[in-house]
Amino acid sequence: MSAQKPWRVLILENQTPLQSQLIWHACSLSLSEQKSPPNLLILQSLNGKIMSCGFHQDVEEELDLDACKSFEMPYTRRLAGGGTVLVDEDQILFNVLLPGFQFPNPLHNLIKVALPAPNKLYNSLGIPATIDYNEIEVRGRKISGSGSASIEKVGLLVGNILLNFNVSIFLSCLNMPSENFKKLAEMTLENYITSIQREIEEVPSRRELIDLLLKEYERDVGASFSVDELNEAEMNYITELEPVYGSIKWLFRSGDKKQRFFLKIKKDVFIFHHEESQADFLIGNGKIGEVLTDSSNPKLEELKGKSIRDISTEEFGALKESLERCRFFSNR
């Protein structure tokens, strides 16, 4: 894999929500069949909304399907990792596909190719963004997330440029284990997620952002970029994959259904529901930032402000173990 070899670029505006989640899958399959394929950059804007669950998630566990129906909100499970996200018209999606970079190649090498250009785009708009592993943040608030996958002979990273974020719709479509969990989620998303609209007064159009982002990739990577259109092979794969992404087998994974207990907000910040103690926790950087509980146990609220490692194993051994495990996943 070489970032300096030629790049092909697809600029796809007003994509249908479902196609936006499978097009990089289709392109990866097509690239894997070619002898010497170029790297591929896909820049997308959408004409609607969709709730997109990560590959290892189950739609029924993650989403309130009745709420999705009432909002006429489509949903799917994508092939890339990461958590459940709302993908909509207020985002620019960037997909970086690198042939010959399939796992187990280190993810951080893919990040080094994919994220500097979006970060520099924010900087060019006067937004002091920085890269924190696989996220881009502004003063501790996430403004871009990403997920990765290895498809056949292609390694890829999918990410977004966030023009605005509709917290209300996102939370309304999630499956919530308790009202306290929902309260913490609403508060935390407001505190830890930001957007271009929140950071600057004059927000560029979606097309302007696409053009600016492409220029940043050209400058950062230092290779030749050629704008192209979807070819016949890619279109055929899109046609094949579309019914798969909407199928019951793809959406609803086999096995016992579990209630949601964990919601990652950003790197090392998450919300955890502990059914046994009837309590919900906000965790940030390894510390308990907030506790909301319906329990009569006063010692639960005393955990606020403590680091996970300082929780008494004797009193809260199972809780401590669960929080440590969730913190591990929140940093991936």
C-alpha positions in Angstrom: 0.0 0.0 0.0 1.3 3.4 -0.9 -0.5 6.7 -0.4 1.6 8.3 -3.1 0.3 6.1 -6.0 -2.5 7.6 -8.1 -5.9 8.3 -6.5 -9.3 8.0 -8.1 -12.0 10.3 -6.7 -15.7 9.8 -6.6 -17.8 12.9 -5.8 -21.3 11.6 -5.1 -23.9 14.3 -4.1 -27.4 13.8 -2.8 -26.9 10.1 -2.3 -29.8 8.0 -0.9 -29.1 7.2 2.7 -28.8 3.5 2.2 -26.5 3.7 -0.7 -24.2 6.0 1.3 -23.6 3.1 3.7 -22.9 0.4 1.1 -21.1 2.2 -1.7 -17.7 1.8 -0.2 -18.4 -1.9 0.3 -19.3 -2.2 -3.4 -16.2 -0.3 -4.4 -14.0 -2.4 -2.2 -15.2 -5.6 -3.9 -14.5 -4.1 -7.3 -11.0 -2.9 -6.3 -10.2 -6.3 -5.0 -10.7 -7.8 -8.4 -8.3 -5.5 -10.2 -4.6 -6.2 -10.7 -3.1 -2.7 -9.9 -6.0 -0.6 -8.6 -5.5 3.0 -7.6 -6.4 4.3 -4.1 -9.9 5.6 -3.9 -11.4 8.6 -2.2 -15.2 8.9 -2.0 -16.8 12.2 -1.0 -20.6 12.0 -0.4 -23.5 14.2 0.6 -27.0 12.8 1.4 -30.6 13.6 0.5 -32.0 12.1 3.7 -31.4 10.4 7.0 -30.5 6.9 8.2 -29.5 5.3 11.5 -26.4 3.3 10.9 -25.3 0.6 13.3 -21.7 -0.8 13.4 -20.9 -4.2 12.0 -20.7 -6.0 15.4 -24.0 -4.5 16.6 -27.6 -5.7 16.3 -30.2 -3.3 15.1 -32.9 -4.5 17.4 -30.6 -4.0 20.4 -29.4 -0.6 19.4 -32.5 1.1 18.0 -36.1 1.8 19.2 -37.7 0.4 16.0 -41.1 1.8 16.9 -39.6 5.3 17.1 -37.8 4.8 13.9 -41.1 3.9 12.2 -42.8 7.0 13.6 -40.0 9.2 12.4 -40.0 7.3 9.1 -36.3 6.8 9.8 -34.6 4.0 7.8 -31.9 2.0 9.4 -29.1 -0.5 8.5 -26.0 -2.2 9.8 -22.8 -1.2 8.0 -19.8 -3.4 7.3 -17.4 -1.0 9.1 -17.0 -0.9 12.8 -17.9 1.7 15.4 -21.1 2.5 17.1 -24.6 3.6 16.1 -24.7 6.9 14.3 -27.2 9.2 12.7 -26.1 9.9 9.1 -27.9 12.8 7.4 -27.9 15.8 5.1 -25.9 17.8 7.6 -22.7 15.8 7.0 -20.1 15.2 4.3 -18.9 11.6 4.3 -15.4 10.8 3.4 -14.4 7.2 2.5 -10.7 6.3 2.1 -10.1 2.9 0.3 -6.5 1.6 0.1 -6.0 -1.6 -1.9 -3.4 -3.9 -0.3 -4.1 -2.6 3.2 -6.4 -5.3 4.4 -6.1 -6.3 8.1 -3.9 -7.2 10.0 -2.1 -4.1 8.9 -2.1 -1.6 11.7 -5.1 0.7 11.8 -3.0 3.7 12.9 -1.3 3.7 9.5 -4.6 4.0 7.8 -5.6 6.8 10.1 -2.4 8.7 9.2 -3.5 8.7 5.6 -7.2 9.4 6.1 -7.6 11.9 8.9 -5.0 14.7 8.4 -6.9 16.3 5.4 -10.3 16.5 7.2 -8.5 18.0 10.2 -6.8 20.6 8.0 -10.1 21.4 6.5 -11.5 22.4 9.9 -8.3 24.4 10.6 -8.7 26.3 7.3 -12.2 27.3 8.5 -10.8 28.8 11.7 -11.7 25.8 13.8 -8.9 24.6 16.1 -9.4 20.9 15.5 -6.9 18.2 16.4 -6.7 14.5 15.8 -7.2 12.1 18.8 -6.4 8.7 17.4 -9.5 7.9 15.2 -11.5 11.0 16.0 -11.2 14.7 15.3 -12.0 17.0 18.2 -12.3 20.7 19.1 -11.4 21.7 22.6 -12.4 18.2 23.9 -15.5 17.9 21.8 -15.8 15.4 18.9 -16.5 16.9 15.5 -15.6 13.9 13.3 -15.8 10.2 14.0 -14.6 7.3 12.0 -14.9 3.5 11.5 -12.7 1.1 9.7 -13.0 -2.3 7.9 -11.0 -4.8 5.9 -13.0 -6.0 2.8 -11.3 -8.6 0.7 -8.0 -6.9 -0.4 -8.9 -3.4 0.7 -8.5 -1.5 4.0 -10.8 1.4 4.4 -11.8 4.2 6.8 -15.2 5.9 6.8 -15.7 9.3 8.5 -17.7 12.4 8.5 -17.5 16.2 8.4 -20.2 17.4 10.8 -22.0 20.6 9.7 -24.7 20.2 12.4 -25.9 17.5 14.7 -29.5 16.8 15.6 -29.3 15.4 19.1 -33.1 15.1 19.6 -33.7 12.9 16.6 -30.6 10.7 17.3 -31.7 10.1 20.9 -35.3 9.5 20.0 -34.3 6.6 17.7 -32.0 4.9 20.2 -33.0 2.0 22.4 -32.7 3.3 26.0 -32.5 1.1 29.1 -33.8 3.8 31.5 -34.9 7.5 31.7 -31.8 8.3 33.6 -29.6 6.8 30.8 -31.4 9.1 28.3 -30.9 12.1 30.6 -27.2 11.5 30.8 -27.0 10.9 27.0 -28.7 14.2 26.2 -26.5 16.1 28.6 -23.3 14.4 27.5 -23.9 14.8 23.7 -24.5 18.5 24.2 -21.2 18.8 26.1 -19.0 16.5 24.1 -20.1 16.8 20.4 -19.7 19.9 18.3 -20.2 20.9 14.6 -19.1 23.5 12.1 -22.3 25.4 12.7 -21.6 25.4 16.4 -18.0 26.7 15.9 -18.3 29.4 13.2 -21.0 31.8 12.0 -20.6 31.3 8.2 -21.0 27.7 7.3 -19.9 26.8 3.7 -22.2 24.9 1.5 -21.9 21.1 1.2 -20.4 21.4 -2.3 -17.9 24.0 -1.1 -16.9 21.7 1.7 -16.4 18.8 -0.7 -14.2 20.9 -3.0 -12.2 22.2 0.0 -11.7 18.7 1.4 -10.5 17.3 -1.9 -7.9 20.1 -2.1 -6.7 19.2 1.4 -6.3 15.6 0.4 -4.3 16.6 -2.7 -2.0 18.8 -0.7 -1.6 16.4 2.2 -1.0 13.2 0.3 1.0 14.7 -2.4 -0.2 12.3 -5.2 -2.2 12.8 -8.3 -6.0 12.8 -7.9 -8.4 12.2 -10.8 -12.2 12.7 -10.4 -14.2 9.9 -12.0 -17.7 8.4 -12.0 -19.0 5.0 -10.8 -18.1 2.3 -13.2 -20.3 -0.6 -14.3 -18.7 -3.1 -11.9 -19.3 -0.8 -9.0 -22.9 -0.2 -10.0 -23.5 -3.9 -10.3 -22.2 -4.5 -6.8 -24.4 -1.7 -5.5 -27.4 -3.4 -7.0 -26.4 -6.7 -5.4 -25.7 -5.3 -2.0 -28.8 -3.0 -1.6 -31.3 -5.9 -0.8 -28.7 -7.5 1.5 -28.4 -4.3 3.6 -32.1 -4.2 4.1 -32.6 -7.9 4.8 -33.7 -9.4 8.1 -30.7 -11.7 8.2 -28.3 -8.7 7.9 -30.1 -6.4 10.3 -31.0 -8.8 13.1 -28.1 -10.9 14.1 -28.8 -14.4 15.6 -28.5 -15.0 19.3 -30.1 -13.9 22.5 -31.2 -10.2 22.4 -29.6 -8.0 25.1 -30.7 -4.6 26.4 -28.4 -1.7 25.7 -26.1 -0.9 28.6 -23.3 1.1 26.9 -23.2 4.2 24.7 -19.9 5.6 23.6 -20.0 9.4 23.1 -16.4 10.0 22.1 -13.0 8.5 22.9 -12.9 7.6 26.6 -16.3 9.1 27.3 -19.3 6.8 27.7 -22.6 6.2 29.5 -23.1 2.9 31.3 -26.4 1.3 32.6 -26.0 -1.1 35.5 -29.2 -3.1 35.9 -28.3 -4.8 39.1 -27.8 -1.5 41.0 -30.5 0.4 39.0 -27.9 3.1 38.3 -26.6 5.0 35.2 -23.1 6.4 35.1 -21.3 9.0 33.0 -17.6 8.1 32.6 -15.0 10.5 31.3 -11.2 9.8 31.2 -11.6 6.9 33.6 -13.6 8.9 36.2 -17.2 8.8 37.2 -18.6 12.2 36.3 -22.2 11.6 37.2 -24.4 9.0 38.8 -28.2 8.9 38.4 -30.0 6.2 40.3 -33.4 5.0 41.4 -31.8 2.8 44.0 -32.0 3.6 47.8 -28.3 2.7 48.2 -26.6 5.9 49.2 -23.2 4.5 48.4 -23.9 4.6 44.7 -24.0 8.4 44.6 -20.8 8.6 46.6 -19.0 7.0 43.6 -19.3 10.3 41.8 -15.8 11.8 41.2 -14.0 8.5 41.8 -11.8 6.9 39.2 -12.8 3.4 38.1 -9.7 1.9 39.6 -10.6 3.3 43.0 -14.0 1.7 43.2 -14.1 -0.9 46.1 -13.9 -4.4 44.7 -15.5 -5.7 47.8 -18.6 -3.5 47.5 -18.9 -3.0 43.8 -16.8 -5.7 42.2 -19.2 -6.5 39.3 -19.8 -2.9 38.6 -16.0 -2.1 38.5 -15.3 -5.0 36.2 -18.1 -3.8 33.8 -16.9 -0.2 33.8 -13.3 -1.3 33.1 -14.5 -3.4 30.1 -16.6 -0.6 28.7 -13.7 1.8 29.1 -11.6 -0.5 27.0 -14.1 -0.5 24.2 -14.6 3.3 24.4 -10.9 3.8 23.6 -11.0 1.6 20.4 
